[in-house]
Amino acid sequence: SCFWVAVLDGNVVGIVAARGNEEDNTVELRRMSVDSNYRGKGIAKALGRKVLEFAMLNNYSSVVLGTTAVKMAAHRLYESLGFKHVGVVEHYALPGMTRSLLERMFFQLRYHRYRLQLREE
């Protein structure tokens, strides 16, 4: 597993993590985030490419990610990196959610899953 930080002019402007899973030979792209003041400058794409590079150098067969992002720009980013949308979970519950009536009425998440196949197993 690895964690990268994007630094610009001495400031942290983005982060991303990669967690390897030996059981199914995949890497999970996790926690990608770019400071809102620096979005649209290619930082997220560079961080995503770093995870792909890590996966290829370590002979993983695919990279997966899951997101609850509602902004279409995030989904377009994943697709521009080569990821394919492989499913969605409706009414996703974040860790710590109680699924109370209020949460079910006002806080509904869709969890999108993406996969990029690097090589066949």
Accessible surface in RSA format (square Angstrom, percent):
REM  Atomic radii and reference values for relative SASA: ProtOr
REM  Chains: A
REM  Algorithm: Lee & Richards
REM  Probe-radius: 1.40
REM  Slices: 20
REM RES _ NUM      All-atoms   Total-Side   Main-Chain    Non-polar    All polar
REM                ABS   REL    ABS   REL    ABS   REL    ABS   REL    ABS   REL
RES SER A   1   100.80  85.2  44.83  59.8  55.97 128.9  32.44  69.1  68.36  95.8
RES CYS A   2    50.27  38.0  38.99  43.5  11.27  26.5   9.34  23.7  40.93  44.1
RES PHE A   3   117.09  58.6  89.91  55.7  27.17  70.7  89.91  54.5  27.17  77.8
RES TRP A   4    48.97  19.7  46.12  22.3   2.85   6.7  33.60  17.9  15.37  24.9
RES VAL A   5    68.05  44.8  40.46  36.6  27.59  66.5  40.46  35.2  27.59  74.8
RES ALA A   6    21.11  19.4  13.95  21.5   7.16  16.3  21.11  29.7   0.00   0.0
RES VAL A   7    90.35  59.5  58.72  53.2  31.63  76.2  58.77  51.1  31.58  85.7
RES LEU A   8    75.83  42.2  74.49  53.3   1.34   3.4  75.73  53.2   0.10   0.3
RES ASP A   9   133.53  93.5  93.10  92.7  40.43  95.6  38.08  89.6  95.45  95.2
RES GLY A  10    70.74  87.2   0.00   N/A  70.74  87.2  32.95  90.4  37.79  84.6
RES ASN A  11    77.94  53.8  75.35  72.8   2.59   6.2  15.66  37.7  62.29  60.2
RES VAL A  12    93.87  61.8  71.92  65.1  21.96  52.9  71.92  62.5  21.96  59.5
RES VAL A  13     3.92   2.6   1.89   1.7   2.03   4.9   3.92   3.4   0.00   0.0
RES GLY A  14     3.95   4.9   0.00   N/A   3.95   4.9   3.51   9.6   0.44   1.0
RES ILE A  15    52.22  29.7  52.22  38.9   0.00   0.0  52.22  37.6   0.00   0.0
RES VAL A  16     0.00   0.0   0.00   0.0   0.00   0.0   0.00   0.0   0.00   0.0
RES ALA A  17    19.18  17.6  19.18  29.6   0.00   0.0  19.18  27.0   0.00   0.0
RES ALA A  18     1.06   1.0   0.00   0.0   1.06   2.4   0.01   0.0   1.05   2.8
RES ARG A  19   122.50  51.4 121.51  61.9   0.99   2.4  42.90  58.6  79.61  48.2
RES GLY A  20    22.63  27.9   0.00   N/A  22.63  27.9   3.04   8.3  19.59  43.9
RES ASN A  21    63.42  43.7  59.22  57.2   4.21  10.1  17.10  41.1  46.33  44.8
RES GLU A  22   138.54  79.5 116.56  88.2  21.98  52.3  65.37 126.4  73.17  59.7
RES GLU A  23   173.65  99.7 132.38 100.2  41.26  98.2  55.72 107.8 117.93  96.3
RES ASP A  24    80.14  56.1  63.80  63.5  16.34  38.6  41.63  98.0  38.51  38.4
RES ASN A  25    31.09  21.4  31.08  30.0   0.01   0.0  13.23  31.8  17.86  17.3
RES THR A  26     4.82   3.4   4.82   4.9   0.00   0.0   0.57   0.8   4.25   6.4
RES VAL A  27     0.00   0.0   0.00   0.0   0.00   0.0   0.00   0.0   0.00   0.0
RES GLU A  28    39.21  22.5  38.99  29.5   0.21   0.5  10.79  20.9  28.42  23.2
RES LEU A  29     8.59   4.8   4.67   3.3   3.91   9.8   4.67   3.3   3.91  10.5
RES ARG A  30    65.34  27.4  60.77  31.0   4.57  10.9   9.05  12.4  56.30  34.1
RES ARG A  31   168.86  70.9 150.07  76.5  18.79  44.7  55.99  76.5 112.87  68.4
RES MET A  32    36.78  19.0   7.05   4.7  29.73  70.8   4.91   4.2  31.86  42.2
RES SER A  33    56.34  47.6  48.73  65.0   7.61  17.5  27.06  57.6  29.28  41.0
RES VAL A  34    10.06   6.6   5.91   5.4   4.15  10.0   6.18   5.4   3.88  10.5
RES ASP A  35    59.30  41.5  44.02  43.8  15.28  36.1  19.37  45.6  39.93  39.8
RES SER A  36    79.79  67.4  58.28  77.8  21.51  49.6  30.73  65.4  49.06  68.7
RES ASN A  37   118.56  81.8  94.01  90.8  24.55  59.1  22.58  54.3  95.98  92.8
RES TYR A  38    53.10  24.8  52.88  30.1   0.22   0.6  24.74  18.6  28.36  35.0
RES ARG A  39   128.51  54.0 107.94  55.0  20.57  49.0  52.73  72.1  75.78  45.9
RES GLY A  40    86.76 107.0   0.00   N/A  86.76 107.0  42.52 116.7  44.23  99.1
RES LYS A  41   130.64  63.7  96.17  59.0  34.47  82.1  55.32  49.8  75.32  80.2
RES GLY A  42    44.58  55.0   0.00   N/A  44.58  55.0  31.44  86.3  13.14  29.4
RES ILE A  43    25.20  14.3  21.30  15.9   3.90   9.4  23.80  17.1   1.40   3.8
RES ALA A  44    24.40  22.4  22.37  34.5   2.03   4.6  22.37  31.5   2.03   5.4
RES LYS A  45    62.14  30.3  61.19  37.5   0.95   2.3  26.15  23.5  35.99  38.3
RES ALA A  46    59.62  54.8  50.35  77.7   9.27  21.1  53.36  75.1   6.26  16.6
RES LEU A  47    10.53   5.9   9.98   7.1   0.54   1.4  10.44   7.3   0.09   0.2
RES GLY A  48     0.06   0.1   0.00   N/A   0.06   0.1   0.00   0.0   0.06   0.1
RES ARG A  49   138.86  58.3 135.83  69.2   3.03   7.2  45.08  61.6  93.78  56.8
RES LYS A  50    83.90  40.9  81.84  50.2   2.06   4.9  44.08  39.7  39.82  42.4
RES VAL A  51     0.00   0.0   0.00   0.0   0.00   0.0   0.00   0.0   0.00   0.0
RES LEU A  52    17.28   9.6  17.28  12.4   0.00   0.0  17.28  12.1   0.00   0.0
RES GLU A  53    74.58  42.8  74.33  56.2   0.25   0.6  22.96  44.4  51.62  42.1
RES PHE A  54    28.34  14.2  24.86  15.4   3.48   9.0  28.06  17.0   0.28   0.8
RES ALA A  55     0.00   0.0   0.00   0.0   0.00   0.0   0.00   0.0   0.00   0.0
RES MET A  56   111.43  57.7  96.16  63.6  15.27  36.4  65.43  55.6  46.00  60.9
RES LEU A  57   132.72  73.9 105.60  75.6  27.11  68.2 108.97  76.5  23.74  63.9
RES ASN A  58    76.14  52.5  55.33  53.5  20.80  50.1  10.84  26.1  65.29  63.1
RES ASN A  59   100.23  69.1  96.12  92.9   4.11   9.9  19.97  48.1  80.27  77.6
RES TYR A  60    17.46   8.2  16.03   9.1   1.43   3.7   3.93   3.0  13.53  16.7
RES SER A  61     2.25   1.9   2.25   3.0   0.00   0.0   0.00   0.0   2.25   3.1
RES SER A  62     0.00   0.0   0.00   0.0   0.00   0.0   0.00   0.0   0.00   0.0
RES VAL A  63     0.00   0.0   0.00   0.0   0.00   0.0   0.00   0.0   0.00   0.0
RES VAL A  64    35.13  23.1  35.13  31.8   0.00   0.0  35.13  30.5   0.00   0.0
RES LEU A  65     7.47   4.2   2.33   1.7   5.14  12.9   5.18   3.6   2.29   6.1
RES GLY A  66    26.79  33.0   0.00   N/A  26.79  33.0   1.05   2.9  25.74  57.6
RES THR A  67    16.60  11.8  11.30  11.5   5.30  12.6   8.16  11.0   8.44  12.8
RES THR A  68    41.84  29.8  32.92  33.4   8.92  21.3   3.71   5.0  38.13  57.6
RES ALA A  69    32.10  29.5  15.75  24.3  16.35  37.2  28.34  39.9   3.76  10.0
RES VAL A  70   128.86  84.8 103.16  93.4  25.70  61.9 108.59  94.4  20.27  55.0
RES LYS A  71   135.97  66.3 130.38  80.0   5.59  13.3  96.49  86.8  39.48  42.1
RES MET A  72   119.39  61.8 114.30  75.6   5.09  12.1  90.37  76.8  29.02  38.5
RES ALA A  73    59.11  54.3  51.61  79.6   7.50  17.1  52.62  74.1   6.49  17.2
RES ALA A  74    25.31  23.3  19.09  29.5   6.22  14.2  24.11  33.9   1.21   3.2
RES HIS A  75    10.78   5.9  10.78   7.5   0.00   0.0   4.81   5.0   5.96   6.9
RES ARG A  76   144.23  60.6 139.62  71.2   4.62  11.0  66.31  90.6  77.93  47.2
RES LEU A  77    33.47  18.6  28.07  20.1   5.40  13.6  32.84  23.1   0.64   1.7
RES TYR A  78    20.52   9.6  20.52  11.7   0.00   0.0   0.03   0.0  20.49  25.3
RES GLU A  79    90.44  51.9  75.72  57.3  14.72  35.0  25.68  49.7  64.75  52.9
RES SER A  80    66.22  56.0  26.21  35.0  40.01  92.2  38.26  81.5  27.96  39.2
RES LEU A  81    17.57   9.8   2.46   1.8  15.11  38.0   6.70   4.7  10.87  29.2
RES GLY A  82    25.93  32.0   0.00   N/A  25.93  32.0  23.42  64.3   2.51   5.6
RES PHE A  83     2.44   1.2   0.02   0.0   2.42   6.3   0.02   0.0   2.42   6.9
RES LYS A  84   143.34  69.9 141.35  86.7   2.00   4.8  95.67  86.1  47.67  50.8
RES HIS A  85    82.28  45.0  54.64  38.0  27.64  70.7  35.77  36.9  46.51  54.1
RES VAL A  86    80.86  53.2  48.56  44.0  32.30  77.8  56.22  48.8  24.64  66.8
RES GLY A  87    17.85  22.0   0.00   N/A  17.85  22.0  17.44  47.9   0.41   0.9
RES VAL A  88    52.57  34.6  30.08  27.2  22.48  54.2  30.08  26.1  22.48  61.0
RES VAL A  89    62.93  41.4  59.57  53.9   3.36   8.1  62.93  54.7   0.00   0.0
RES GLU A  90    85.71  49.2  70.86  53.6  14.85  35.4  43.19  83.5  42.52  34.7
RES HIS A  91   101.51  55.5  95.48  66.4   6.03  15.4  66.01  68.0  35.51  41.3
RES TYR A  92    60.05  28.0  55.71  31.7   4.34  11.3  29.07  21.8  30.98  38.2
RES ALA A  93    31.17  28.7  16.56  25.6  14.61  33.2  16.77  23.6  14.40  38.1
RES LEU A  94    67.78  37.7  64.80  46.4   2.98   7.5  64.80  45.5   2.98   8.0
RES PRO A  95   126.87  92.5  93.73  85.4  33.14 120.5 106.38  87.8  20.49 127.3
RES GLY A  96    78.07  96.3   0.00   N/A  78.07  96.3  43.19 118.5  34.88  78.1
RES MET A  97    43.06  22.3  18.56  12.3  24.49  58.3  20.07  17.1  22.98  30.5
RES THR A  98   104.14  74.1  73.73  74.7  30.41  72.5  76.08 102.2  28.06  42.4
RES ARG A  99   117.79  49.5 112.97  57.6   4.81  11.5  49.99  68.3  67.80  41.1
RES SER A 100    48.42  40.9  38.00  50.7  10.41  24.0  42.25  90.0   6.16   8.6
RES LEU A 101   113.91  63.4 107.92  77.2   5.99  15.1 107.92  75.8   5.99  16.1
RES LEU A 102   120.81  67.3 119.36  85.4   1.46   3.7 119.60  84.0   1.21   3.3
RES GLU A 103    44.94  25.8  42.33  32.0   2.61   6.2  20.98  40.6  23.96  19.6
RES ARG A 104   120.35  50.5 113.49  57.9   6.87  16.3  50.91  69.6  69.44  42.1
RES MET A 105   110.08  57.0  81.24  53.8  28.84  68.7  76.43  65.0  33.64  44.6
RES PHE A 106   151.95  76.0 118.14  73.2  33.80  88.0 123.70  75.0  28.25  80.8
RES PHE A 107    93.23  46.6  87.74  54.3   5.49  14.3  89.34  54.2   3.88  11.1
RES GLN A 108   104.97  58.7  74.61  54.5  30.36  72.3  23.84  50.7  81.13  61.5
RES LEU A 109    25.31  14.1  23.50  16.8   1.81   4.6  25.01  17.6   0.30   0.8
RES ARG A 110   121.00  50.8 115.53  58.9   5.47  13.0  45.44  62.1  75.56  45.8
RES TYR A 111    49.77  23.2  49.77  28.3   0.00   0.0  24.26  18.2  25.51  31.5
RES HIS A 112    26.65  14.6  26.65  18.5   0.00   0.0  17.07  17.6   9.57  11.1
RES ARG A 113   107.99  45.3 107.99  55.0   0.00   0.0  30.22  41.3  77.77  47.1
RES TYR A 114     4.49   2.1   2.90   1.7   1.58   4.1   0.00   0.0   4.49   5.5
RES ARG A 115    85.29  35.8  83.53  42.6   1.76   4.2  26.84  36.7  58.45  35.4
RES LEU A 116    27.79  15.5  27.51  19.7   0.28   0.7  27.79  19.5   0.00   0.0
RES GLN A 117    79.14  44.3  55.49  40.6  23.65  56.3  34.86  74.2  44.28  33.6
RES LEU A 118    49.54  27.6  15.60  11.2  33.93  85.3  18.59  13.1  30.94  83.3
RES ARG A 119   104.58  43.9  93.92  47.9  10.66  25.4  65.58  89.6  38.99  23.6
RES GLU A 120   144.68  83.1 126.13  95.4  18.55  44.2  64.77 125.3  79.91  65.2
RES GLU A 121   145.67  83.6  79.61  60.2  66.06 157.3  72.51 140.3  73.16  59.7
END  Absolute sums over single chains surface
CHAIN  1 A     7893.9       6237.8       1656.1       4312.6       3581.3
END  Absolute sums over all chains
TOTAL          7893.9       6237.8       1656.1       4312.6       3581.3
